[in-house]
Amino acid sequence: MKIAIIGAHGVGKTTLTKALETTTGIAAPVPTPMHNPEPGKLKSLQDCTNEEMIRLSQRRFAERIAQEQATDNVISDGSVLHEWSYASVRLSLGIFPTSTQEKSTNPKINIQLELIEMFAEEAMKYAESSYDLLFFIPIEISLPEENSPISDRFQLEAQKHLQNLLTKSNAQFTTLSGTHSERLDHALNVIEQATQKLPVSV
């Protein structure tokens, strides 16, 4: 069974992923950190240029697919959609947009955004065909006041982007709300029901 945990940064995806991994025994591979766009170029994602960020997003996308196709059972923290939603919001608003900030009208950035949206749509097609279960976690937990890698506006726009991809597709997804334990219980119940419907391997 292949499970995707989808949601904006800071909503609790990793917490749920680790809990599901422990409870179900299904592996949740951890992708390599998104930094160092080129050999010998030590950079954090926040310090990368737009072009470097896009390169890192492509690298992570390829890595996720390789990890997820290597086994029949996997939990994907963020899924193949995560990096493209991050890239889309970052290009249009920057990393720490305010609540009133307008989206970029820079022609070069608009071209990059068009490419990102095409990549995101292809990623959604992969998600539809590859994941057995899609869990969406909405924003219910506040970002930390200090040392947050994004702003509240960024988080909200990323959620909108993900919801748009999901609703435009034919994918069936389950929204998990409530506390961490409530989300886990709901997810486990859905997984159990889905397992009973899956064909038994001989």
BAFI-3210 file (N, C-alpha, C; in Angstrom, 3 decimals, decimal comma, padded with zeros to 6 digits):
// residues 202
n [1|2|3|4|5|6|7|8|9|10|11|12|13|14|15|16|17|18|19|20|21|22|23|24|25|26|27|28|29|30|31|32|33|34|35|36|37|38|39|40|41|42|43|44|45|46|47|48|49|50|51|52|53|54|55|56|57|58|59|60|61|62|63|64|65|66|67|68|69|70|71|72|73|74|75|76|77|78|79|80|81|82|83|84|85|86|87|88|89|90|91|92|93|94|95|96|97|98|99|100|101|102|103|104|105|106|107|108|109|110|111|112|113|114|115|116|117|118|119|120|121|122|123|124|125|126|127|128|129|130|131|132|133|134|135|136|137|138|139|140|141|142|143|144|145|146|147|148|149|150|151|152|153|154|155|156|157|158|159|160|161|162|163|164|165|166|167|168|169|170|171|172|173|174|175|176|177|178|179|180|181|182|183|184|185|186|187|188|189|190|191|192|193|194|195|196|197|198|199|200|201|202]
n.u [000,837|000,530|000,901|000,095|000,914|-000,374|-000,044|000,410|003,543|004,418|002,004|001,843|002,531|004,872|004,866|002,528|003,255|005,479|004,203|002,377|004,168|005,399|003,183|001,996|004,091|004,864|007,270|008,694|010,438|013,098|013,676|016,662|018,063|016,961|019,256|022,455|022,797|024,681|027,694|030,038|028,952|027,769|024,778|021,849|018,331|016,838|018,669|019,131|018,974|016,148|016,357|018,109|016,533|014,460|015,880|016,616|014,092|013,306|015,235|014,525|011,951|012,480|013,918|012,014|010,191|011,816|012,349|009,761|008,858|010,393|009,375|006,441|005,049|004,720|005,053|004,578|005,938|004,648|004,497|004,769|003,891|004,689|007,171|006,691|004,537|005,698|007,655|006,028|004,649|006,795|008,027|006,028|005,474|007,680|009,720|008,920|006,234|004,007|000,689|-000,612|000,833|001,398|001,236|004,014|004,792|006,780|008,091|009,976|009,819|007,164|007,233|008,775|007,002|004,912|006,145|006,585|003,945|003,157|004,840|003,788|001,203|001,800|002,957|000,712|-000,762|000,854|000,545|-002,173|-002,200|-000,400|-000,492|-002,253|-003,758|-004,646|-003,972|-005,054|-003,931|-005,220|-004,550|-004,227|-002,645|-000,675|002,102|005,456|006,414|008,990|011,909|010,679|010,593|009,021|006,331|003,053|001,342|002,615|002,296|-000,499|-001,004|000,345|-001,242|-003,619|-002,734|-002,176|-004,730|-006,057|-004,789|-005,603|-008,446|-008,897|-008,161|-008,889|-008,545|-009,189|-009,392|-008,723|-009,553|-007,831|-008,531|-008,265|-006,698|-003,293|-003,485|-006,127|-006,089|-004,348|-005,836|-008,040|-006,772|-005,693|-008,025|-009,084|-007,051|-007,221|-009,773|-009,308|-007,333|-008,714|-010,159|-008,342|-006,796|-005,625|-002,261|-000,668]
n.v [-001,195|002,196|005,288|008,704|011,650|014,715|018,249|021,678|023,245|022,676|021,707|019,296|016,980|015,324|014,423|012,831|011,021|009,653|008,482|006,787|005,138|003,827|002,528|000,988|-000,282|000,230|001,499|004,791|006,514|008,898|011,745|013,252|016,275|019,465|021,137|022,542|022,926|022,424|020,453|021,132|023,597|024,942|025,531|026,637|025,927|028,264|030,192|029,767|030,586|031,303|029,683|027,697|026,619|025,489|023,526|021,923|021,112|019,508|017,520|016,425|015,502|013,466|011,773|011,058|009,587|007,438|006,247|005,551|003,846|001,672|-000,120|-001,931|-000,970|001,996|005,101|008,390|011,331|014,299|013,861|013,670|016,132|018,132|019,665|021,091|022,730|024,309|025,589|026,995|028,877|030,239|031,419|033,156|034,796|035,028|034,084|034,923|036,209|038,942|039,449|041,170|041,326|041,578|039,331|038,351|040,189|039,963|039,310|037,231|035,612|034,863|033,199|031,122|030,292|029,271|027,002|025,596|025,104|023,351|021,196|020,599|019,740|017,420|015,983|015,630|013,914|011,670|011,170|010,494|008,042|006,447|006,434|004,680|005,667|008,948|011,366|014,382|017,108|019,809|023,321|023,705|024,011|026,415|028,148|028,166|030,992|031,923|031,317|030,115|028,665|029,767|032,115|032,855|033,576|032,400|029,699|029,474|030,054|027,930|025,822|026,445|026,071|023,312|022,270|023,132|021,626|019,059|019,182|019,735|017,410|013,869|012,523|010,717|011,768|011,887|014,046|014,893|015,912|017,657|016,692|015,400|012,695|012,146|012,483|010,398|008,131|008,323|008,052|005,460|003,969|004,386|003,218|000,569|-000,138|000,162|-001,751|-004,126|-004,158|-004,386|-006,575|-009,827|-010,700|-013,443]
n.w [000,000|-000,837|000,569|000,817|002,531|002,662|002,705|003,776|004,775|008,153|009,201|010,453|009,110|009,147|011,789|011,806|009,805|010,942|013,124|011,848|010,506|012,651|013,773|011,719|010,470|007,929|005,747|005,784|003,801|004,030|002,246|000,818|002,224|000,944|-000,306|-001,319|-004,342|-006,343|-006,767|-004,274|-003,774|-001,111|000,154|001,819|001,362|001,578|000,862|-001,774|-005,266|-007,438|-009,701|-008,802|-006,767|-008,272|-009,624|-007,434|-006,618|-008,758|-008,482|-005,979|-006,572|-008,460|-006,787|-004,862|-006,427|-007,223|-004,716|-003,914|-005,884|-005,508|-003,752|-002,624|-000,538|001,131|002,893|002,097|003,037|002,611|-000,111|-003,757|-004,472|-002,805|-003,072|-005,428|-004,775|-002,819|-004,404|-006,203|-004,575|-003,465|-005,693|-006,559|-004,352|-002,653|000,245|002,821|002,767|003,465|004,838|003,132|000,846|-002,653|-005,477|-007,535|-010,510|-012,265|-015,436|-016,034|-013,763|-013,975|-016,218|-015,175|-013,224|-014,774|-015,803|-013,405|-012,627|-014,621|-014,050|-011,537|-012,171|-013,600|-011,541|-009,957|-011,549|-011,392|-008,667|-008,531|-009,890|-008,528|-005,676|-003,172|-001,096|-000,199|002,109|003,397|005,260|006,904|007,711|011,041|013,164|014,700|013,274|014,590|016,564|016,434|014,447|012,244|009,013|007,060|006,380|007,825|005,743|003,552|004,218|004,101|001,385|000,192|001,055|-000,316|-002,918|-002,972|-002,398|-004,671|-006,675|-005,876|-005,993|-008,669|-009,846|-010,342|-008,082|-005,094|-001,807|001,729|004,321|007,216|010,349|013,543|016,692|016,983|017,734|017,055|014,309|013,651|014,497|012,771|010,280|010,513|010,646|008,080|006,574|007,428|006,461|003,721|003,295|003,637|001,330|-000,675|-003,103|-002,189|-002,028|-003,625]
ca.u [000,000|001,272|000,127|000,657|000,477|-000,308|-000,401|001,408|004,594|004,073|000,664|001,937|002,694|005,941|004,395|001,613|004,012|006,264|003,267|001,872|005,272|005,559|001,985|001,696|005,294|005,142|008,425|008,540|011,789|013,358|014,468|017,814|017,706|016,998|020,273|023,629|022,344|025,765|028,826|030,924|028,213|027,026|023,720|020,551|017,268|016,439|019,677|019,240|018,253|014,961|016,792|018,647|015,398|013,764|016,739|016,501|012,740|013,347|016,042|013,721|010,856|013,034|014,288|010,787|009,658|012,700|012,123|008,402|008,681|011,269|008,666|004,977|004,469|005,484|004,344|005,286|005,761|004,566|004,177|005,460|003,335|005,175|008,192|006,145|003,724|006,656|008,261|005,016|004,404|008,027|008,228|005,002|005,386|008,872|009,694|008,218|005,276|003,064|-000,713|-001,102|001,781|000,880|002,039|004,981|004,412|008,024|007,903|010,826|009,244|005,916|007,603|009,176|005,775|004,199|006,831|006,318|002,571|003,122|005,448|002,849|000,108|002,336|003,110|-000,624|-001,112|001,595|-000,089|-003,437|-001,987|000,589|-000,834|-003,528|-004,488|-004,165|-004,466|-004,789|-003,979|-005,415|-003,860|-004,920|-001,611|000,033|003,543|006,194|006,613|010,389|012,653|009,867|011,198|008,067|005,361|001,674|000,793|003,203|001,640|-001,870|-000,971|000,734|-002,438|-004,522|-002,167|-002,383|-006,161|-006,415|-004,336|-006,428|-009,834|-008,915|-007,874|-009,911|-008,050|-009,985|-008,529|-009,370|-009,053|-007,623|-008,580|-008,220|-005,403|-002,427|-004,019|-007,371|-005,688|-003,796|-006,928|-008,822|-005,958|-005,609|-009,327|-009,172|-006,095|-007,785|-010,858|-008,723|-006,603|-009,688|-010,672|-007,263|-006,631|-004,604|-001,152|-000,427]
ca.v [000,000|003,442|006,317|010,047|012,617|015,976|019,435|022,742|023,140|022,982|021,265|018,041|015,828|014,437|013,802|011,756|010,023|008,835|007,685|005,722|004,208|003,021|001,729|000,051|-000,977|000,635|002,399|006,171|006,965|010,326|012,283|014,048|017,689|020,287|022,180|022,230|022,691|021,922|019,957|022,165|024,832|024,697|026,525|026,202|026,192|029,667|031,037|029,412|031,398|030,628|028,634|026,613|025,991|024,645|022,357|021,074|020,531|018,411|016,455|015,782|014,802|012,220|010,914|010,516|008,555|006,268|005,616|005,014|002,760|000,562|-000,999|-001,917|-000,352|003,191|006,306|009,541|012,538|015,447|013,342|014,305|017,468|019,082|020,587|021,980|023,746|025,230|026,389|027,884|030,000|031,026|032,230|034,193|035,688|035,067|033,123|035,442|037,233|039,462|039,144|042,085|041,372|041,192|038,328|038,914|040,420|039,900|038,407|036,052|034,752|034,310|032,066|030,044|029,799|028,439|025,713|024,929|024,601|022,160|020,129|020,252|018,964|016,087|015,321|015,229|012,718|010,564|010,896|009,797|006,676|005,703|006,301|004,021|006,540|010,311|012,036|015,826|017,722|021,262|024,157|023,793|024,233|027,652|028,081|028,730|032,430|032,167|030,315|029,445|028,861|030,445|032,946|032,358|033,775|031,369|028,440|029,516|029,970|026,553|024,997|026,729|025,453|021,870|022,007|023,337|020,441|017,913|019,317|019,700|016,045|012,860|011,782|010,641|012,003|011,991|015,144|014,501|017,079|017,380|016,540|014,405|011,354|012,005|012,273|009,047|007,165|008,406|007,473|004,009|003,410|004,398|002,218|-000,762|-000,374|000,007|-003,026|-005,203|-004,153|-004,678|-008,005|-010,493|-011,197|-014,884]
ca.w [000,000|-000,919|001,267|000,731|003,534|001,926|003,476|003,763|005,778|009,531|009,626|011,205|008,210|009,603|013,030|011,438|009,038|011,874|013,919|010,980|010,259|013,857|014,024|010,629|010,000|006,549|005,750|005,321|003,473|004,228|001,132|001,207|002,402|-000,263|-000,326|-002,137|-005,716|-007,172|-005,981|-003,761|-003,501|000,121|000,291|002,317|000,391|001,682|000,216|-003,187|-006,243|-007,965|-010,615|-007,982|-006,092|-009,246|-009,825|-006,250|-006,640|-009,729|-007,891|-004,928|-007,243|-009,000|-005,664|-004,271|-007,309|-007,119|-003,418|-003,810|-006,842|-005,132|-002,831|-002,767|000,650|001,487|003,327|001,552|003,842|001,714|-001,440|-004,884|-004,689|-001,801|-003,567|-006,449|-004,109|-002,216|-005,464|-006,761|-003,661|-003,305|-006,886|-006,695|-003,196|-001,819|001,358|003,986|002,343|004,444|004,512|002,099|-000,275|-003,956|-006,170|-008,465|-011,905|-013,031|-016,580|-015,929|-012,723|-014,507|-017,070|-014,270|-012,582|-015,743|-015,820|-012,126|-012,618|-015,475|-013,260|-010,464|-012,760|-013,881|-010,241|-009,516|-012,324|-010,763|-007,373|-008,792|-010,368|-007,751|-004,262|-002,867|-000,185|-000,061|003,314|003,384|006,590|006,791|008,695|012,328|014,170|014,406|013,072|015,728|016,443|016,119|013,670|011,239|007,696|006,181|007,082|007,825|004,394|002,709|004,566|003,593|-000,078|-000,151|001,240|-001,433|-004,109|-002,863|-002,526|-006,072|-007,409|-005,501|-006,441|-010,134|-010,267|-010,038|-006,924|-003,879|-000,657|003,032|005,138|008,608|011,219|014,975|017,349|016,357|017,986|016,290|012,923|013,548|014,600|011,539|009,202|010,710|010,297|006,612|006,079|007,695|005,509|002,391|003,267|003,486|-000,039|-001,619|-003,393|-001,395|-002,841|-003,489]
c.u [000,876|000,389|000,838|000,051|000,707|-000,742|000,712|002,445|004,034|002,721|000,691|002,099|003,714|005,550|003,476|002,356|004,774|005,354|002,705|002,948|005,453|004,397|001,762|002,893|005,630|006,250|008,067|009,933|011,927|014,211|015,657|017,398|017,830|017,986|021,432|023,237|023,417|026,889|029,736|030,252|027,302|026,028|022,489|019,503|016,870|017,402|019,811|018,484|017,018|015,345|017,336|017,534|014,646|014,572|016,622|015,125|012,676|014,118|015,226|012,580|011,333|013,386|013,060|010,244|010,499|012,472|010,770|008,146|009,510|010,576|007,164|004,304|005,325|004,543|005,175|004,942|005,807|004,141|004,961|004,940|004,039|006,143|007,627|005,258|004,621|007,221|007,272|004,806|005,640|008,276|007,246|005,014|006,682|008,709|008,874|007,231|004,378|001,642|-001,243|-000,218|001,141|001,801|002,906|004,392|005,650|007,871|008,728|010,264|007,944|006,167|007,998|007,950|004,977|004,826|006,530|004,910|002,413|003,728|004,476|001,696|000,564|002,516|001,763|-001,091|-000,413|000,922|-001,379|-003,217|-001,122|000,226|-002,191|-004,403|-003,823|-004,802|-004,073|-004,951|-004,128|-004,625|-004,720|-003,940|-000,816|001,519|004,251|006,467|008,041|010,953|011,773|010,462|010,285|007,150|003,977|001,052|001,328|002,494|000,229|-001,908|-000,568|-000,458|-003,419|-004,039|-002,410|-003,855|-006,619|-006,001|-005,242|-007,838|-009,946|-008,705|-009,064|-009,544|-009,044|-009,046|-009,360|-008,736|-008,991|-007,554|-008,438|-006,809|-004,566|-002,998|-005,312|-007,071|-005,179|-004,903|-007,755|-008,069|-005,894|-006,922|-009,504|-008,251|-006,643|-008,897|-010,311|-008,003|-007,546|-010,225|-009,597|-007,161|-005,481|-003,527|-000,915|001,061]
c.v [001,251|004,586|007,649|010,931|014,000|017,132|020,458|022,509|023,478|022,500|019,959|016,810|014,827|013,725|012,626|010,645|009,086|007,944|006,527|004,688|003,269|002,053|000,652|-000,783|-000,667|001,686|003,778|006,720|008,469|010,840|013,092|015,510|018,467|021,432|021,714|021,917|022,140|021,412|021,111|023,486|024,593|025,823|025,895|026,546|027,665|030,588|030,771|030,408|030,632|029,461|027,429|025,879|025,063|023,379|021,391|020,410|019,359|017,218|015,692|014,972|013,459|011,249|010,280|009,370|007,288|005,524|004,907|003,867|001,529|-000,441|-000,900|-001,192|000,833|004,289|007,491|010,790|013,755|015,073|014,085|015,713|018,543|020,122|021,565|023,055|024,784|026,168|027,400|029,108|030,874|031,920|033,394|035,208|035,868|034,141|033,623|036,545|037,680|039,177|040,007|042,110|040,867|040,162|038,999|039,090|040,412|038,897|037,123|035,081|034,123|033,124|030,868|029,435|028,906|027,052|024,926|024,341|023,387|020,964|019,648|019,405|017,546|015,296|014,841|013,992|011,488|010,173|010,105|008,325|005,825|005,492|005,619|004,899|007,907|010,923|013,509|016,378|019,235|022,010|024,255|024,102|025,465|027,390|028,641|030,211|032,777|031,004|029,519|029,704|029,553|031,316|032,304|032,477|032,706|030,036|028,375|029,371|028,568|025,613|025,202|026,035|023,953|021,508|022,159|022,138|019,250|018,009|019,287|018,286|015,133|012,065|011,838|010,839|012,168|013,134|014,688|015,747|016,657|017,299|015,504|012,998|011,114|011,776|010,849|008,004|007,141|007,740|005,961|003,328|003,329|003,335|000,811|-001,094|-000,622|-001,322|-004,181|-005,301|-004,495|-006,165|-008,590|-011,032|-012,685|-015,149]
c.w [000,000|-000,426|001,138|001,814|002,946|002,825|003,398|004,861|007,166|010,009|010,414|010,347|008,744|010,893|012,730|010,701|009,969|012,718|013,106|010,698|011,448|014,038|012,973|010,190|008,551|006,559|005,206|005,020|003,605|003,069|001,651|001,343|001,100|-000,083|-001,203|-003,582|-006,642|-006,277|-005,566|-003,453|-002,301|000,349|000,927|001,272|000,406|000,949|-001,279|-004,061|-006,710|-008,866|-009,849|-007,240|-007,035|-009,512|-008,644|-006,186|-007,608|-009,163|-006,842|-005,539|-007,778|-007,887|-005,029|-005,135|-007,215|-005,813|-003,381|-004,776|-006,484|-004,207|-003,064|-001,618|001,090|001,973|002,867|002,343|002,917|000,316|-002,519|-005,166|-003,874|-002,373|-004,596|-005,837|-003,436|-003,280|-006,032|-005,876|-003,536|-004,512|-006,938|-005,562|-002,411|-000,620|002,540|003,585|003,493|003,977|003,375|000,853|-001,563|-004,609|-007,237|-009,861|-012,807|-014,173|-016,483|-014,902|-013,207|-015,429|-016,220|-013,588|-013,512|-015,818|-014,548|-012,112|-013,527|-014,757|-012,179|-010,994|-013,103|-012,581|-009,720|-010,273|-011,760|-009,455|-007,546|-009,104|-009,437|-006,290|-004,105|-001,992|-000,138|001,184|003,245|004,793|006,424|007,859|009,946|013,459|013,777|014,190|014,302|015,510|016,058|015,300|012,705|009,862|006,689|007,030|007,040|006,437|003,452|002,956|003,981|002,072|-000,545|000,003|000,086|-002,705|-004,107|-003,033|-003,973|-006,923|-007,138|-006,077|-007,963|-010,666|-009,992|-008,804|-005,765|-002,696|000,610|003,812|006,593|009,470|012,678|015,524|016,607|016,536|017,219|014,811|012,718|013,573|013,314|010,387|009,315|010,340|008,787|006,015|006,284|006,708|004,109|002,250|003,036|002,060|-001,062|-001,885|-002,594|-002,328|-002,578|-003,652]
res [m|k|i|a|i|i|g|a|h|g|v|g|k|t|t|l|t|k|a|l|e|t|t|t|g|i|a|a|p|v|p|t|p|m|h|n|p|e|p|g|k|l|k|s|l|q|d|c|t|n|e|e|m|i|r|l|s|q|r|r|f|a|e|r|i|a|q|e|q|a|t|d|n|v|i|s|d|g|s|v|l|h|e|w|s|y|a|s|v|r|l|s|l|g|i|f|p|t|s|t|q|e|k|s|t|n|p|k|i|n|i|q|l|e|l|i|e|m|f|a|e|e|a|m|k|y|a|e|s|s|y|d|l|l|f|f|i|p|i|e|i|s|l|p|e|e|n|s|p|i|s|d|r|f|q|l|e|a|q|k|h|l|q|n|l|l|t|k|s|n|a|q|f|t|t|l|s|g|t|h|s|e|r|l|d|h|a|l|n|v|i|e|q|a|t|q|k|l|p|v|s|v]
***
